[in-house]
Amino acid sequence: MNRLLIISMFLFIFLPVYAQEHPSTKNISTYFTAKKKYLVLPVKNGAPRRNLELWVDGINTRFWDMELAEDRPDWYAYLRIDEWKGKSIELRVDKVAASSKVFEPVLQSDQDTNTNQYHETLRPQLHFSPKRGWTNDPNGMVYFNGEYHLFFQHNPYGRNWGNMTWGHAVSKDLLHWTELDDAIHPNQGGPVFSGGGVVDKNNTSGLGKNGKPAMVLFHTGARGWGQYMSWSTDGRNFHNYEKAVVPRIHKDNRDPKVIWHAPSKKWVMVLWVERGNNEQHSMQFLTSPDLKNWTPASITYGGTGNDRYLFECPEFYELPVQGMKGVTKWVLTGANTQYAIGSFDGIHFTEEEKKLQNQYGRDFYAPQTFSDEPNGRRIEMGWWRTNTAKGNMPFNQSMSLPMEHRLVRTPEGIRLTRMPVKELEQLRVKMYTPGTNVIREQDINPLKNIRVELAEIQMELIPGKAQEIRLDVRGVPVTYHVSNQQLVVDGVTAPVSLQNGRLSLRVYADRTGLEIFANNGLVFMPVNINIDSNEQSLSLSVKGGPVKVAALTVYELKSIWE
């Protein structure tokens, strides 16, 4: 008989039996008693994903997947288990190597002992990012008990998207953030997708306790696709309402944003809903007297398919129009920051202008604003898709700078502006004023003596007949083409019209990119790009004619993590 045929028959008959008797992987169950605050989980970036489950009292209480390290980990994830102290817990893991001893023993700790937090090579130093794991949309942003609360889409167990949980950080100044334990975990409703938060000052929900109002949070459960509610009276411990407060409306509906509408004395929820069979984007408005019982009120339609006007992550608020005494307008946006301006009577939003845009950056998405801001400001932070999944980095992605929204009157109509919050001035540690009045094509670089990593650059220029203005920020060219009035950065283009013949720019430089504000916030341009740490030079040059310098200041900034 042919030798090859004999070998093939042997493999066909005996290998399956051998594989059953000598499996390369196995599912394991490990039993331990919860004694400390955290279960310590070893992570290896790029390792195969394993499914894990934590069973307490016969209930599958936590479930997640992760790139489990079966040898030397890149970093450790920390799962809080102290609420089950003294209880016997079963940890189930699928398909680990047959020889694996990854949970022998099960590691527990009362301390989060990871080192080098917030100072890794690619860690943004001006922008919030979680100490570990993936983040995307900001969620539930609210001012409560003297703190700004930032919740965010979080994968605590890996630096790629997954295991959507609400991470949680607090700040007293919008700059320096303290990351707390995750606030809301996946449960029977599914992974915890995006949503908003409010303070129930009048205790309409009855969730307040001992005279303390409740912070009430809403999210989409990505299994039942209903809208779910959680609350806290101390900003640290969270409770889940027993059922969806808004059951699924259609196949795709998510991202509830809730506000208090004082004139009608009702709560208003705005929810993205895909309608029909042609991917019709819409914003569903609902009202409630108590945050628990919701009634559909009206619908505002957006684009269809790839026309992402009013797609996902609604934001809805009212602002006064600067310079127009007594005039206010409502702003409705979706995740891509296209917005409409109009009026709202508590039931219907009436668009007066729509499909407006003033954000022309790269990978800025799903911004949200704080509710109950103590100074009456409308402050936004957005998800900035920075390129940080490199090497052994234990985290990925970040938030934008905090920005104040205003409505202003322009020749084209009422428009939205974004500008960095005043609190950012606290980060300034050194100021440079070159004192240049005019820049000509052959002039020496007026910024040649400045070396800086973290920077804020303010300039107001009068281009006159010049053709081009170029600001190099740590090797990244920021180029303004005068003839077509366009700003170009790393292939990203934004329309920036001269205002009374002047160009005003404010540029923030971090390790992971630039955020540019043109013409007092009429244009916002975030550009994500990892900048060489050795490149700390600045330069300013012109082509085609002299440029007058009305103002030029550079600030060296300190890290928010100091």
C-alpha positions in Angstrom: 0.0 0.0 0.0 1.2 3.5 -0.8 3.2 4.9 2.2 1.4 8.3 1.9 -2.0 6.6 2.0 -1.0 4.6 5.1 0.1 7.8 6.9 -3.1 9.5 5.9 -5.2 6.7 7.2 -3.3 6.7 10.5 -3.8 10.4 10.9 -7.5 10.2 10.0 -8.2 7.4 12.5 -5.9 8.0 15.4 -5.3 11.8 15.6 -8.9 12.6 16.7 -8.6 10.0 19.5 -5.2 11.4 20.5 -6.5 15.0 20.5 -9.4 14.0 22.7 -7.1 12.3 25.2 -4.4 15.1 24.9 -6.3 18.3 24.2 -4.2 21.4 23.4 -6.7 23.6 25.3 -9.2 23.2 28.1 -11.9 25.0 29.9 -11.3 25.6 33.6 -13.2 26.5 36.7 -11.3 28.0 39.6 -12.8 28.4 43.0 -11.7 31.0 45.5 -13.0 33.1 48.5 -13.1 36.8 47.9 -10.8 38.3 50.5 -9.5 41.6 49.0 -10.7 44.5 46.9 -9.6 43.4 43.5 -9.2 40.3 41.4 -6.0 40.8 39.4 -6.2 39.7 35.8 -3.0 39.3 33.6 -3.3 40.8 30.1 -1.1 40.2 27.1 -1.7 42.5 24.2 -2.4 40.5 21.0 -3.0 37.2 22.8 -6.0 35.0 21.9 -9.2 36.3 23.5 -10.6 34.1 26.2 -14.1 34.2 27.7 -14.3 34.6 31.5 -17.2 34.5 33.8 -17.5 35.2 37.6 -20.2 33.2 39.3 -21.5 34.4 42.8 -24.2 32.5 44.6 -25.0 30.6 41.4 -25.5 33.8 39.4 -23.3 34.8 36.4 -22.4 38.2 37.9 -19.6 39.4 35.7 -18.8 38.2 32.1 -16.1 39.5 29.8 -13.5 38.5 27.3 -9.8 39.4 27.3 -6.4 38.7 25.8 -5.4 36.5 28.7 -1.7 36.3 29.5 -0.7 32.7 30.2 3.0 33.7 30.6 4.4 37.2 31.2 1.7 39.9 31.1 2.0 43.3 29.5 -0.2 44.8 32.2 -2.9 43.8 34.8 -6.6 44.6 34.8 -8.3 44.9 38.2 -11.9 43.6 38.7 -13.5 44.8 42.0 -14.8 41.9 44.1 -15.0 43.4 47.6 -18.8 43.5 47.6 -18.6 39.7 47.8 -16.0 39.4 50.6 -16.2 36.1 52.4 -18.2 34.4 49.6 -17.0 31.5 47.5 -16.6 32.5 43.9 -16.3 30.4 40.8 -14.1 31.8 37.9 -14.7 30.1 34.6 -12.3 30.5 31.7 -12.6 28.9 28.3 -9.9 27.4 26.0 -6.7 28.1 28.0 -3.6 26.0 27.2 -3.9 22.5 28.6 -0.7 23.2 30.6 -1.8 26.6 31.8 -1.4 27.5 35.4 -2.6 31.1 34.9 -5.0 31.1 37.9 -2.8 29.0 40.2 -3.1 30.8 42.5 -5.9 33.4 41.9 -4.3 36.8 42.6 -6.2 39.3 44.8 -5.0 42.7 45.9 -6.3 45.6 48.0 -4.1 48.0 46.0 -3.9 48.9 42.3 -0.2 48.3 41.9 0.4 49.1 38.3 3.3 51.5 37.8 4.1 54.4 35.5 0.5 55.5 35.4 -0.2 58.4 33.1 3.5 58.9 32.1 3.8 56.2 29.4 5.4 57.2 26.1 2.1 57.7 24.2 0.0 59.0 27.2 -1.7 62.3 26.4 -0.6 64.9 28.9 -3.4 67.5 28.3 -6.2 65.1 27.7 -8.0 62.5 29.8 -7.4 58.9 29.1 -8.1 55.9 31.3 -5.2 54.4 33.1 -5.9 51.0 31.5 -8.1 49.6 28.7 -10.0 51.1 25.8 -12.3 54.1 25.9 -14.6 55.7 23.4 -17.8 57.9 23.9 -18.0 60.2 26.9 -21.2 59.3 28.9 -23.4 60.6 31.7 -21.5 63.9 32.0 -22.9 65.8 35.0 -21.8 68.2 37.8 -22.8 66.6 41.1 -21.7 67.1 44.8 -19.0 69.6 43.8 -17.4 67.5 41.1 -17.5 67.1 37.4 -18.4 63.5 36.7 -17.1 62.0 33.5 -18.3 58.5 32.6 -17.0 56.8 29.5 -17.3 53.7 27.3 -14.7 51.5 28.8 -13.2 48.1 28.2 -11.4 47.5 31.5 -9.8 44.2 30.3 -8.2 45.2 27.0 -7.1 48.1 24.9 -9.4 47.2 22.0 -13.2 47.8 21.8 -15.3 45.4 23.8 -16.9 44.6 27.2 -18.6 47.9 27.2 -18.7 49.2 30.8 -19.1 52.7 32.1 -15.8 53.9 33.4 -15.8 56.8 35.8 -13.6 59.8 36.6 -14.1 63.0 38.6 -12.6 66.4 38.6 -13.0 69.7 40.4 -11.5 71.8 37.7 -12.1 70.0 34.4 -8.3 69.4 34.1 -7.1 67.1 36.8 -9.0 63.8 36.8 -9.2 61.1 39.4 -10.2 57.8 37.9 -12.6 55.7 40.1 -13.8 52.2 39.8 -16.1 51.3 36.9 -19.6 52.5 37.7 -22.0 50.3 35.6 -21.2 46.8 34.5 -22.9 44.6 31.8 -25.8 42.6 33.1 -28.9 40.9 31.7 -29.6 44.0 29.6 -26.3 43.5 27.9 -23.1 45.6 27.4 -23.5 49.1 28.7 -23.7 51.4 25.7 -23.8 55.2 25.7 -26.1 57.6 27.4 -26.5 60.7 29.6 -27.0 61.8 33.1 -28.9 64.4 35.2 -29.3 65.5 38.8 -32.9 65.0 40.0 -32.9 68.1 42.3 -36.6 68.0 43.0 -36.6 64.2 43.6 -39.2 63.6 41.0 -38.1 60.0 40.7 -38.2 59.3 44.5 -34.6 58.0 44.2 -33.2 60.7 46.5 -32.4 59.7 50.0 -32.3 61.7 53.3 -32.6 65.0 51.5 -29.8 64.1 49.0 -30.8 64.3 45.3 -29.9 61.4 43.1 -27.6 61.5 40.1 -29.6 59.5 37.5 -27.9 57.9 34.6 -29.4 56.4 31.4 -27.8 54.0 29.0 -28.6 51.5 26.2 -28.4 47.9 27.1 -26.9 46.3 24.0 -28.7 43.0 24.4 -32.2 44.0 25.0 -31.7 47.3 23.2 -33.8 49.1 25.7 -32.9 52.2 27.7 -31.9 51.4 31.3 -31.5 53.6 34.4 -29.0 53.7 37.2 -28.6 56.1 40.1 -26.4 57.2 43.0 -26.8 59.6 45.9 -23.1 59.8 46.7 -21.5 59.8 43.3 -19.6 56.6 44.1 -22.0 53.7 44.6 -24.5 52.9 41.9 -27.8 51.1 41.8 -29.6 49.7 38.8 -33.3 50.1 38.1 -34.9 46.6 37.7 -36.1 47.0 34.1 -35.8 49.1 31.0 -37.5 52.4 31.4 -37.9 52.7 27.6 -38.2 49.3 25.8 -36.8 48.8 22.4 -38.5 51.0 19.8 -36.9 49.6 16.6 -34.1 47.4 15.5 -31.5 50.1 16.2 -32.1 52.6 19.0 -29.6 53.9 21.4 -27.7 56.7 23.3 -30.4 58.4 25.5 -29.8 62.0 26.4 -32.0 63.4 29.2 -32.6 67.1 30.1 -35.0 68.9 32.4 -37.4 71.2 30.5 -38.4 73.9 33.1 -41.3 75.5 31.2 -43.2 72.2 30.9 -41.9 70.8 34.2 -41.0 67.6 32.5 -38.0 65.5 31.7 -37.2 65.1 28.0 -35.2 62.2 26.5 -33.7 62.4 23.1 -32.9 59.0 21.6 -31.4 58.0 18.2 -33.7 55.6 16.3 -33.2 54.0 12.9 -36.6 53.8 11.2 -37.9 51.9 8.2 -35.8 49.8 5.9 -33.7 52.5 4.4 -31.5 53.4 7.4 -33.5 56.5 8.2 -31.8 58.3 11.0 -34.1 60.1 13.5 -34.2 61.6 16.9 -37.1 60.4 19.1 -38.3 62.8 21.8 -40.0 61.4 24.9 -41.2 63.1 28.0 -41.5 62.0 31.7 -42.7 63.4 35.0 -40.5 61.1 37.1 -37.6 59.7 34.9 -39.2 56.2 35.1 -42.3 56.5 32.9 -41.8 57.8 29.4 -44.2 58.9 26.7 -43.2 59.4 23.0 -43.6 63.0 22.1 -42.3 63.8 18.6 -39.7 62.8 16.0 -37.1 64.9 14.1 -35.7 63.2 11.0 -32.1 63.2 9.9 -30.2 61.7 7.0 -30.4 58.2 5.5 -27.6 55.7 5.2 -24.2 57.3 4.9 -25.7 60.7 5.3 -25.0 60.7 9.0 -26.9 63.9 9.9 -28.6 63.2 13.3 -27.0 59.8 13.6 -26.2 58.4 17.1 -25.3 60.1 20.3 -27.8 63.0 20.5 -27.0 66.2 22.4 -29.7 68.7 23.0 -29.5 72.0 24.9 -30.6 75.7 25.0 -28.2 78.6 24.8 -28.5 82.4 24.8 -27.3 84.1 21.5 -24.4 86.4 22.3 -25.3 90.0 21.5 -29.0 89.4 21.1 -30.6 90.3 24.4 -33.2 87.8 25.6 -32.8 85.5 22.5 -32.2 81.9 23.1 -32.0 78.9 20.7 -31.9 75.2 21.0 -29.1 73.1 19.5 -29.6 69.4 18.4 -26.6 67.4 17.3 -25.6 63.9 16.5 -22.3 62.0 16.9 -20.6 63.5 13.9 -21.2 67.0 15.3 -23.5 68.2 12.5 -26.1 70.4 14.2 -29.4 72.1 13.9 -30.5 75.4 15.5 -34.2 75.9 16.3 -36.9 76.2 18.9 -38.4 73.7 21.3 -41.8 73.8 23.1 -41.4 70.8 25.3 -42.8 68.4 22.7 -41.6 69.4 19.2 -38.2 70.6 18.1 -38.5 72.9 15.1 -35.4 73.2 12.9 -34.7 76.7 11.7 -31.3 75.9 10.2 -29.9 72.4 9.8 -26.9 70.4 8.7 -24.5 73.0 10.1 -20.9 72.1 10.9 -18.0 73.8 12.6 -15.9 70.7 13.4 -13.5 69.7 10.6 -10.9 67.5 12.3 -10.0 63.9 12.2 -11.5 61.1 14.4 -13.5 63.3 16.8 -16.8 61.7 17.6 -19.8 61.4 19.9 -19.2 64.5 22.1 -21.4 65.2 25.1 -21.9 68.2 27.4 -22.1 68.4 31.1 -25.5 68.9 32.7 -26.0 71.0 35.8 -22.8 73.0 35.2 -22.6 75.4 38.2 -21.7 78.5 36.2 -24.4 77.9 33.6 -21.8 77.1 30.9 -22.3 74.4 28.2 -19.1 72.4 28.4 -18.3 69.6 25.9 -15.8 66.8 25.7 -15.6 64.3 22.9 -14.0 61.0 22.0 -10.7 61.6 20.3 -9.5 58.5 18.5 -5.8 58.9 19.2 -3.3 56.3 17.9 -2.1 54.8 21.1 -2.5 51.0 20.7 1.3 50.6 20.3 3.9 48.4 22.0 3.0 47.6 25.5 0.7 50.6 26.1 -2.0 49.5 28.6 -4.6 52.0 27.4 -6.0 53.3 24.1 -7.9 56.4 23.0 -8.6 59.6 24.8 -11.0 62.5 25.3 -10.7 66.0 23.8 -10.0 69.1 25.7 -13.0 70.5 27.6 -14.6 73.2 25.4 -17.3 75.9 26.1 -20.1 76.2 23.6 -21.7 79.5 22.7 -24.1 80.8 20.1 -23.0 83.9 18.1 -24.6 86.0 15.4 -22.7 86.0 12.1 -23.5 87.3 8.6 -24.5 83.8 7.7 -26.8 83.4 10.7 -26.6 82.1 14.2 -23.7 79.7 14.6 -22.2 77.5 17.3 -18.6 78.2 18.6 -16.3 76.0 20.6 -13.4 77.4 22.7 -11.2 75.8 25.3 -12.4 76.4 28.9 -10.8 79.1 30.9 -9.5 76.6 33.4 -6.8 75.5 30.9 -5.0 78.7 31.7 -4.0 77.0 34.9 -1.6 74.8 33.0 0.6 77.6 31.7 4.1 77.6 33.3 6.0 79.9 30.9 5.1 82.6 28.4 7.0 83.6 25.2 6.2 86.8 23.4 8.5 87.2 20.3 7.4 90.8 19.8 7.3 90.5 16.0 5.2 93.1 14.2 5.6 91.9 10.6 6.8 88.6 9.1 8.4 88.7 5.6 9.2 85.8 3.4 13.0 85.8 4.1 12.8 86.7 7.8 14.4 84.6 10.5 11.9 82.3 12.3 10.6 84.4 15.2 10.0 81.2 17.3 13.4 79.7 16.7 14.5 80.0 20.4 11.4 78.1 21.8 11.6 74.4 22.6 8.5 72.9 24.1 6.6 69.6 24.3 3.2 70.7 25.6 2.2 74.0 24.1 -0.6 76.6 23.7 0.0 79.0 20.8 -2.2 82.1 20.2 -1.9 84.2 17.2 -3.8 86.8 15.3 -2.5 87.7 11.8 -3.4 90.0 9.0 -2.3 88.2 5.8 -2.8 91.1 3.4 -1.5 89.9 0.0 0.4 87.0 1.3 -0.3 83.6 -0.3 0.5 81.3 2.6 1.1 81.2 6.3 2.8 78.2 7.8 3.1 77.4 11.5 5.2 74.3 12.2 4.3 72.8 15.6 6.9 70.2 16.7 7.3 69.1 13.1 3.6 69.2 12.1 2.9 71.9 9.5 -0.3 74.0 10.1 -0.7 75.7 6.7 -3.2 78.5 5.9 -3.8 79.1 2.2 -4.9 82.7 1.9 -6.4 82.6 -1.6 -9.0 79.8 -0.9 -9.0 80.5 2.9 -8.3 76.9 3.9 -6.4 75.5 6.8 -4.5 72.2 6.1 -2.9 69.9 8.7 -1.6 66.5 7.9 -4.0 66.1 5.0 -7.0 67.4 6.9 -8.6 70.5 5.5 -10.9 73.0 7.1 -12.6 76.1 5.7 -11.4 79.1 7.7 -12.7 82.5 6.4 -10.8 85.6 7.3 -12.7 87.8 9.8 -12.3 91.5 9.0 -9.2 90.5 7.1 -7.8 88.7 10.1 -6.9 85.1 10.9 -7.0 84.1 14.6 -5.7 80.7 15.7 -5.3 79.0 19.1 -3.3 75.7 18.9 -2.8 73.1 21.6 0.0 70.6 21.2 0.0 67.2 23.0 1.9 64.0 22.4 -0.9 62.6 20.4 -1.9 65.5 18.2 -3.1 69.1 17.8 -6.4 70.8 18.6 -6.9 74.0 16.7 -9.5 76.7 17.3 -9.8 79.2 14.5 -11.6 82.6 14.5 -12.7 82.4 18.1 -14.1 78.9 17.8 -16.1 79.2 14.6 -13.9 76.4 13.4 -12.6 73.5 15.5 -10.0 71.2 14.0 -8.6 68.3 16.1 -5.9 66.3 14.3 -4.7 63.1 15.8 -1.0 62.4 15.1 1.7 60.9 17.3 4.4 63.5 17.6 8.1 62.6 17.9 9.1 63.4 21.5 12.5 64.7 20.3 10.9 67.3 18.1 10.1 70.3 20.2 10.7 73.2 17.8 8.3 75.8 16.6 8.5 78.0 13.5 6.4 80.6 11.7 6.9 81.6 8.1 5.0 83.2 5.2 5.0 83.2 1.4 4.0 85.7 -1.2 4.0 88.9 0.9 4.4 90.3 4.4 2.0 89.4 7.1 1.2 91.7 10.0 1.2 90.2 13.5 -1.5 91.6 15.7 -0.7 89.1 18.5 1.6 86.2 19.0 2.1 84.3 22.2 3.4 80.8 23.1 2.7 79.2 26.5 4.6 76.2 27.7 2.1 73.9 29.6 2.4 71.4 32.4 0.9 68.0 32.4 -2.6 67.4 33.9 -1.1 64.4 35.6 1.4 66.3 37.7 
